[in-house]
Amino acid sequence: MNPFQKNESKETFFLPVCTEEVPPRPPSLPKDPPPKICGSNYPLSIAFIVVNEFCERFSYYGMKAVLTLYFLYFLHWSEDTSTSVYHAFNSLCYFTPILGAAIADSWLGKFKVLSLVGLSLIALGTGGIKPCVAAFGGDQFEQKHEEERTRYFSVFYLSINAGSLISTFITPMLRGDVQCFGGDCYALAFGVPGFLMVIALVVFAMGSKMYKKTPPEGNILTQVVKCIWFAISNRFKNRSGGITKRQHWLDWAAEKYPKQLIMDVKALTRVLCLYIPLPMFWALLEQQGSRWTLQATRMNGNLGFIVLQPEQMQVLNPFLVLIFIPLFDLGIYRLVSKCGINFSSLRKMAVGMILACLAFAVVAVVEIKINEMAPPQPGPQEIFLQVLNLADDEVKVTVLGDENNSLLAESLKSFQKMPHYSKLHLKTKSKDFHFHLKYHNLSVHTEHSVEEKNWYSLVILEDGKSISSMMVNDAENITTNGMTAVRFVNTLHKEVNISLGTDVPLNVGEDYGVSAYRTMQTGEYPEVHCKTEDDDFSLNLGLLDFGAAYLFVITNSTNQGPQAWKTENIPANKISIAWQLPQYALVTAGEVMFSVTGLEFSYSQAPSSMKSVLQAAWLLTIGVGNFIVLAVAQFSSLVQWAEFILFSFLLLVVCLIFSIMSYYYVPIKPEDIQDPVDKQILHIQRNMINLKTKNTKL
């Protein structure tokens, strides 16, 4: 059996509602058609709505692009906490549309909600804007221009992704390339999107007189809930066998509620049943801004012709959407249609789910490759140790065990370090290691304490004609989250202040003082300004690569002034960020087939009185999807690649369920849920329009 095949003969709750005759109402005269764009059938008011959506989406996606890294770098939260809060914010943004839809359809109307609630209060603005703006644009079209309205949803989605494309690329540049308040300029990165919201308000208000404003029809959300509750309770009260059965369970509300409301609720519940499996798709799609960005921090963003920051990879999604929408609408869909295949909206959505499954399978493969290239981590009762020789001649270092046996022996020349960290095993969580240092004819014994799961550097120092040593804990450089980590050892006899592009310089004490680690943006640093109490000089740090951790030793052993000896403690990321391109291409193709189609499908299947409610329900599935990611991030103990596989498998199962539900769903036309009186009015209006056209021609 083909799960995508439509069967219009099946009598289930997915069948279209039927209409019954009601007393007629006097028809109203048709209004003059609104002004059109350049002689087309597109209302001029659409231009203001689309530009408003562009600015609003620029603001939203621009802010969201840097949010995860703001949590990670500025607030110093963990990856799981950053992911959870990011998706909690997204969930809130997509749960509030239910409130916005209720206000729009019942009290203020879509136009006033967009103006007063959505754009004035940014925090709750998504709740006011999201359920209304798509439906508000659809309301601008006349009934006879259904094809143009369908294309409008593609243009609407294009404007969303055009705003997202520009903001996702520019906002990370505002964060990383501009310095303010002693670090990355998050104030500017959040401020520019806020200014775009002001522009969105101005543009939307400019088209006020051109909009076709559908008046609110009472507290429709409350009526829907009460109607459903009354139908269920009434059916429960009349469950005896002697009572005549009714065609639909909602028909049990006929004693109290009008027939048109019951028909509208029937249409609404049919679509809401289809929405039940949808959150899992959004759970995958929404991870582009969290898990995928965190994956990009462990990859190399240098593509040769351009250097990308981890969060800038998100620009691929809107960029590909702008390419895929016309490609699918004008190419692939038409080609499939010419092959005689009925590629319905629900089939497109199911194929979109499959593409998202494939995308996460690719993500898991990339994650496994990253883990293979990453440096190993010390486990329980283990440490990693390296030795740096800052003496003026060769030193032989021996690490002694409990029985004076040699655990590690290495000969290092002046200003040389071990090629890599060596793993040493402990018998307890902490241990005192004994070191034997042989320098010229001198033998020096020293002792240092270490704790498990840490990285250490044993630094050998000159001490007059002898040598000494100090143990430096490198625990901070286990991960650099895609940025560059640097620290300094100052061999000078004066304190050094180092300016690393921030307002707060890095202070390194005299006589082998060791600084803390400082994270920096990747790039070339040929001249880093340094200052002592009586001298200014510059250090050439060279290339600071993605994910690497460096130790610089400041020396003054030549006539050229202070120099920086550079060592790499953690190697740079080896996997190119370009390997994320296939996963972005797959998930974006899935998004175009799922989301764009779903927007138009939700509008076409909604009764006129409940279009914002159904749009809000569509957005609610996104909020639930974000909540799923939040729950998995907080409570799952899986490694990251296994978590990606889990999401892919779950969506595949959900896709099968959705395909079965789609098999029993019969799409309805607007007239199927229209009151017979409205049909009569529409017929009279069309006759009057035709008569007016004939008179004009005469």
TAWO-V540980 format. One record per residue. N is the residue number from 1. RES is the residue in three letters. PSI is psi as a letter, one per 20 degrees, with the letter a starting at -180 (999 if undefined). Layout:
n=<N	N>
res=<RES	RES>
psi=<PSI	PSI>
//
This chain:
n=<1	2	3	4	5	6	7	8	9	10	11	12	13	14	15	16	17	18	19	20	21	22	23	24	25	26	27	28	29	30	31	32	33	34	35	36	37	38	39	40	41	42	43	44	45	46	47	48	49	50	51	52	53	54	55	56	57	58	59	60	61	62	63	64	65	66	67	68	69	70	71	72	73	74	75	76	77	78	79	80	81	82	83	84	85	86	87	88	89	90	91	92	93	94	95	96	97	98	99	100	101	102	103	104	105	106	107	108	109	110	111	112	113	114	115	116	117	118	119	120	121	122	123	124	125	126	127	128	129	130	131	132	133	134	135	136	137	138	139	140	141	142	143	144	145	146	147	148	149	150	151	152	153	154	155	156	157	158	159	160	161	162	163	164	165	166	167	168	169	170	171	172	173	174	175	176	177	178	179	180	181	182	183	184	185	186	187	188	189	190	191	192	193	194	195	196	197	198	199	200	201	202	203	204	205	206	207	208	209	210	211	212	213	214	215	216	217	218	219	220	221	222	223	224	225	226	227	228	229	230	231	232	233	234	235	236	237	238	239	240	241	242	243	244	245	246	247	248	249	250	251	252	253	254	255	256	257	258	259	260	261	262	263	264	265	266	267	268	269	270	271	272	273	274	275	276	277	278	279	280	281	282	283	284	285	286	287	288	289	290	291	292	293	294	295	296	297	298	299	300	301	302	303	304	305	306	307	308	309	310	311	312	313	314	315	316	317	318	319	320	321	322	323	324	325	326	327	328	329	330	331	332	333	334	335	336	337	338	339	340	341	342	343	344	345	346	347	348	349	350	351	352	353	354	355	356	357	358	359	360	361	362	363	364	365	366	367	368	369	370	371	372	373	374	375	376	377	378	379	380	381	382	383	384	385	386	387	388	389	390	391	392	393	394	395	396	397	398	399	400	401	402	403	404	405	406	407	408	409	410	411	412	413	414	415	416	417	418	419	420	421	422	423	424	425	426	427	428	429	430	431	432	433	434	435	436	437	438	439	440	441	442	443	444	445	446	447	448	449	450	451	452	453	454	455	456	457	458	459	460	461	462	463	464	465	466	467	468	469	470	471	472	473	474	475	476	477	478	479	480	481	482	483	484	485	486	487	488	489	490	491	492	493	494	495	496	497	498	499	500	501	502	503	504	505	506	507	508	509	510	511	512	513	514	515	516	517	518	519	520	521	522	523	524	525	526	527	528	529	530	531	532	533	534	535	536	537	538	539	540	541	542	543	544	545	546	547	548	549	550	551	552	553	554	555	556	557	558	559	560	561	562	563	564	565	566	567	568	569	570	571	572	573	574	575	576	577	578	579	580	581	582	583	584	585	586	587	588	589	590	591	592	593	594	595	596	597	598	599	600	601	602	603	604	605	606	607	608	609	610	611	612	613	614	615	616	617	618	619	620	621	622	623	624	625	626	627	628	629	630	631	632	633	634	635	636	637	638	639	640	641	642	643	644	645	646	647	648	649	650	651	652	653	654	655	656	657	658	659	660	661	662	663	664	665	666	667	668	669	670	671	672	673	674	675	676	677	678	679	680	681	682	683	684	685	686	687	688	689	690	691	692	693	694	695	696	697	698>
res=<MET	ASN	PRO	PHE	GLN	LYS	ASN	GLU	SER	LYS	GLU	THR	PHE	PHE	LEU	PRO	VAL	CYS	THR	GLU	GLU	VAL	PRO	PRO	ARG	PRO	PRO	SER	LEU	PRO	LYS	ASP	PRO	PRO	PRO	LYS	ILE	CYS	GLY	SER	ASN	TYR	PRO	LEU	SER	ILE	ALA	PHE	ILE	VAL	VAL	ASN	GLU	PHE	CYS	GLU	ARG	PHE	SER	TYR	TYR	GLY	MET	LYS	ALA	VAL	LEU	THR	LEU	TYR	PHE	LEU	TYR	PHE	LEU	HIS	TRP	SER	GLU	ASP	THR	SER	THR	SER	VAL	TYR	HIS	ALA	PHE	ASN	SER	LEU	CYS	TYR	PHE	THR	PRO	ILE	LEU	GLY	ALA	ALA	ILE	ALA	ASP	SER	TRP	LEU	GLY	LYS	PHE	LYS	VAL	LEU	SER	LEU	VAL	GLY	LEU	SER	LEU	ILE	ALA	LEU	GLY	THR	GLY	GLY	ILE	LYS	PRO	CYS	VAL	ALA	ALA	PHE	GLY	GLY	ASP	GLN	PHE	GLU	GLN	LYS	HIS	GLU	GLU	GLU	ARG	THR	ARG	TYR	PHE	SER	VAL	PHE	TYR	LEU	SER	ILE	ASN	ALA	GLY	SER	LEU	ILE	SER	THR	PHE	ILE	THR	PRO	MET	LEU	ARG	GLY	ASP	VAL	GLN	CYS	PHE	GLY	GLY	ASP	CYS	TYR	ALA	LEU	ALA	PHE	GLY	VAL	PRO	GLY	PHE	LEU	MET	VAL	ILE	ALA	LEU	VAL	VAL	PHE	ALA	MET	GLY	SER	LYS	MET	TYR	LYS	LYS	THR	PRO	PRO	GLU	GLY	ASN	ILE	LEU	THR	GLN	VAL	VAL	LYS	CYS	ILE	TRP	PHE	ALA	ILE	SER	ASN	ARG	PHE	LYS	ASN	ARG	SER	GLY	GLY	ILE	THR	LYS	ARG	GLN	HIS	TRP	LEU	ASP	TRP	ALA	ALA	GLU	LYS	TYR	PRO	LYS	GLN	LEU	ILE	MET	ASP	VAL	LYS	ALA	LEU	THR	ARG	VAL	LEU	CYS	LEU	TYR	ILE	PRO	LEU	PRO	MET	PHE	TRP	ALA	LEU	LEU	GLU	GLN	GLN	GLY	SER	ARG	TRP	THR	LEU	GLN	ALA	THR	ARG	MET	ASN	GLY	ASN	LEU	GLY	PHE	ILE	VAL	LEU	GLN	PRO	GLU	GLN	MET	GLN	VAL	LEU	ASN	PRO	PHE	LEU	VAL	LEU	ILE	PHE	ILE	PRO	LEU	PHE	ASP	LEU	GLY	ILE	TYR	ARG	LEU	VAL	SER	LYS	CYS	GLY	ILE	ASN	PHE	SER	SER	LEU	ARG	LYS	MET	ALA	VAL	GLY	MET	ILE	LEU	ALA	CYS	LEU	ALA	PHE	ALA	VAL	VAL	ALA	VAL	VAL	GLU	ILE	LYS	ILE	ASN	GLU	MET	ALA	PRO	PRO	GLN	PRO	GLY	PRO	GLN	GLU	ILE	PHE	LEU	GLN	VAL	LEU	ASN	LEU	ALA	ASP	ASP	GLU	VAL	LYS	VAL	THR	VAL	LEU	GLY	ASP	GLU	ASN	ASN	SER	LEU	LEU	ALA	GLU	SER	LEU	LYS	SER	PHE	GLN	LYS	MET	PRO	HIS	TYR	SER	LYS	LEU	HIS	LEU	LYS	THR	LYS	SER	LYS	ASP	PHE	HIS	PHE	HIS	LEU	LYS	TYR	HIS	ASN	LEU	SER	VAL	HIS	THR	GLU	HIS	SER	VAL	GLU	GLU	LYS	ASN	TRP	TYR	SER	LEU	VAL	ILE	LEU	GLU	ASP	GLY	LYS	SER	ILE	SER	SER	MET	MET	VAL	ASN	ASP	ALA	GLU	ASN	ILE	THR	THR	ASN	GLY	MET	THR	ALA	VAL	ARG	PHE	VAL	ASN	THR	LEU	HIS	LYS	GLU	VAL	ASN	ILE	SER	LEU	GLY	THR	ASP	VAL	PRO	LEU	ASN	VAL	GLY	GLU	ASP	TYR	GLY	VAL	SER	ALA	TYR	ARG	THR	MET	GLN	THR	GLY	GLU	TYR	PRO	GLU	VAL	HIS	CYS	LYS	THR	GLU	ASP	ASP	ASP	PHE	SER	LEU	ASN	LEU	GLY	LEU	LEU	ASP	PHE	GLY	ALA	ALA	TYR	LEU	PHE	VAL	ILE	THR	ASN	SER	THR	ASN	GLN	GLY	PRO	GLN	ALA	TRP	LYS	THR	GLU	ASN	ILE	PRO	ALA	ASN	LYS	ILE	SER	ILE	ALA	TRP	GLN	LEU	PRO	GLN	TYR	ALA	LEU	VAL	THR	ALA	GLY	GLU	VAL	MET	PHE	SER	VAL	THR	GLY	LEU	GLU	PHE	SER	TYR	SER	GLN	ALA	PRO	SER	SER	MET	LYS	SER	VAL	LEU	GLN	ALA	ALA	TRP	LEU	LEU	THR	ILE	GLY	VAL	GLY	ASN	PHE	ILE	VAL	LEU	ALA	VAL	ALA	GLN	PHE	SER	SER	LEU	VAL	GLN	TRP	ALA	GLU	PHE	ILE	LEU	PHE	SER	PHE	LEU	LEU	LEU	VAL	VAL	CYS	LEU	ILE	PHE	SER	ILE	MET	SER	TYR	TYR	TYR	VAL	PRO	ILE	LYS	PRO	GLU	ASP	ILE	GLN	ASP	PRO	VAL	ASP	LYS	GLN	ILE	LEU	HIS	ILE	GLN	ARG	ASN	MET	ILE	ASN	LEU	LYS	THR	LYS	ASN	THR	LYS	LEU>
psi=<p	o	i	i	p	p	o	i	i	p	n	a	i	i	q	q	q	r	q	q	q	r	p	q	q	p	q	q	q	q	r	q	q	r	q	r	o	l	j	a	j	p	q	h	h	h	g	h	g	g	g	g	h	g	g	h	h	g	g	g	h	g	g	h	h	j	g	g	h	g	g	g	g	g	i	l	r	r	g	g	g	g	g	g	h	g	h	g	g	g	g	g	h	i	h	h	h	g	g	h	h	g	h	g	i	h	f	h	q	g	g	h	g	g	g	g	g	g	i	h	n	h	g	j	h	h	h	h	g	g	i	h	h	g	h	h	g	h	i	i	q	q	h	i	l	h	g	h	h	g	h	g	h	g	h	g	h	g	h	g	h	g	g	g	g	g	h	h	h	g	g	h	h	h	g	h	i	p	p	q	k	j	b	q	m	h	g	h	h	h	g	g	h	h	h	h	h	g	h	g	g	g	g	h	h	h	j	g	i	i	q	o	o	p	q	q	l	r	n	h	g	g	h	g	g	h	g	g	g	g	g	g	h	h	h	h	h	l	j	q	h	i	p	p	q	q	h	q	h	i	i	i	j	h	h	h	q	q	h	g	g	g	h	g	h	g	h	g	h	g	h	h	h	h	i	g	i	h	h	h	g	h	h	g	h	i	i	h	i	e	h	h	h	h	h	h	i	k	r	o	j	o	j	f	i	q	o	p	q	g	i	i	h	i	h	h	g	h	g	h	g	h	g	h	g	h	g	g	g	i	f	g	g	h	g	h	h	h	j	j	p	n	m	r	g	h	g	g	h	g	h	h	g	g	h	h	g	h	g	h	h	g	g	g	g	g	g	g	h	g	h	h	i	q	q	q	q	p	a	p	k	q	q	p	p	q	p	p	o	j	r	j	r	q	p	p	p	p	p	q	a	h	k	k	q	o	h	p	p	p	p	p	r	p	l	q	r	q	h	r	q	p	p	p	q	q	i	a	h	q	q	o	q	p	p	p	p	o	o	c	j	q	p	p	p	r	p	q	q	q	q	q	k	r	p	q	p	o	p	p	q	p	m	c	i	a	r	a	q	q	p	p	o	k	h	h	k	g	q	j	k	i	a	p	p	q	r	q	p	o	i	r	j	q	q	p	p	p	o	k	j	r	h	o	r	p	p	p	r	r	m	k	q	p	r	r	q	p	q	r	q	q	a	p	m	h	o	o	p	q	p	a	i	j	q	p	r	q	p	o	i	b	p	o	r	p	i	q	p	q	p	p	o	o	r	l	j	r	i	j	a	q	r	o	p	p	q	o	g	p	q	q	p	h	p	q	i	i	i	i	g	g	h	h	g	g	h	g	g	h	g	g	h	g	g	g	g	h	g	h	g	g	g	h	i	p	q	h	i	k	g	h	g	h	h	h	h	g	h	h	h	g	g	h	g	h	h	g	g	g	g	g	h	h	i	p	j	q	r	g	h	h	h	g	h	g	g	g	g	g	h	g	g	h	g	g	g	h	h	g	h	h	h	i	p	o	q	q	q	h	i	h	j	p	p	h	g	h	g	g	g	h	g	g	g	h	g	h	g	g	h	h	g	g	h	g	h	999>
//
